[in-house]
């Protein structure tokens, strides 16, 4: 059984994040003009009711 190396695991996660970001930038070179997601301190609010 292979021993886990914390530094190696962290390096793999960092490289995966960099490669993932690069892939997204290649697939979507022009970011949308509008705001895509909400800040971490906000959440979308649902104002519609399911009952009439």
C-alpha positions in Angstrom: 0.0 0.0 0.0 1.3 3.4 -1.0 2.0 6.0 1.7 0.3 9.3 1.3 2.5 12.4 0.9 0.7 15.5 1.9 2.9 17.8 -0.1 2.5 15.7 -3.2 -1.3 15.6 -2.7 -1.4 19.4 -2.4 0.8 19.8 -5.5 -1.5 17.6 -7.5 -4.6 19.6 -6.4 -2.8 22.9 -7.4 -1.8 21.6 -10.8 -5.3 20.2 -11.4 -6.8 23.7 -10.5 -4.4 25.4 -12.9 -5.1 23.0 -15.7 -8.9 23.3 -15.1 -8.7 27.1 -15.2 -6.7 26.9 -18.5 -9.2 24.6 -20.0 -12.1 26.9 -19.1 -10.2 29.9 -20.6 -9.6 27.9 -23.8 -13.2 26.8 -24.2 -14.6 30.2 -23.2 -12.1 32.9 -24.3 -14.6 35.8 -24.0 -16.2 36.0 -20.6 -19.9 37.0 -20.5 -20.6 40.7 -20.0 -23.1 40.2 -17.2 -22.5 39.0 -13.6 -22.4 35.2 -13.7 -22.5 34.2 -10.1 -23.3 35.7 -6.8 -20.7 36.9 -4.3 -20.1 34.5 -1.4 -22.0 36.7 1.0 -25.1 36.8 -1.1 -27.6 34.2 -2.3 -30.3 34.3 -4.9 -33.8 35.0 -3.5 -36.9 33.3 -4.8 -39.9 35.6 -4.7 -42.4 33.4 -6.5 -44.9 31.3 -4.6 -45.8 27.7 -5.6 -49.4 28.2 -4.6 -51.7 30.7 -6.4 
